[in-house]
Amino acid sequence: MKRELAINFLFSFVGGAMIWALSPSLTGQVEAWDAEGFYYFAALLIVGLTVGFARPKHVWSHYAGIVLGQLTYMLFIPVLPGQSLILVGVVYLAVYSIIALAGAASGAWFRRVSRSAR
């Protein structure tokens, strides 16, 4: 069980970091939540669905991995002095990432339904 949790967490951590890593090239914005349109919300949902479908057990570990992956990447983005509002950012990440949690739960549900239909 510990190994499965670690794999889930790592998979989700990478997915969360990729949301921010891809933001500049896909949206032109360094911070993913500054992108116009639905990039950030869609990316959270897609990552959540993907990790939940691929690894349907321990959905909460996906939420933790996605949040910490984003936070870790966000901490390494160079910002001008005085612009970093990390505490506000942590709250936003935790709240917005509920979308990823819903996606992970949905992906896990789709996986279970598709297996039971066989």
Secondary structure, DSSP 8 states (H G I E B T S, - for coil): -HHHHHHHHHHHHHHHHHHHHHHHHHHS-SSGGGSSTTHHHHHHHHHHHHHHHHS-S-HHHHHHHHHHHHHHHHHTS---TT---HHHHHHHHHHHTHHHHHHHHHHHHHHHHHHHT-
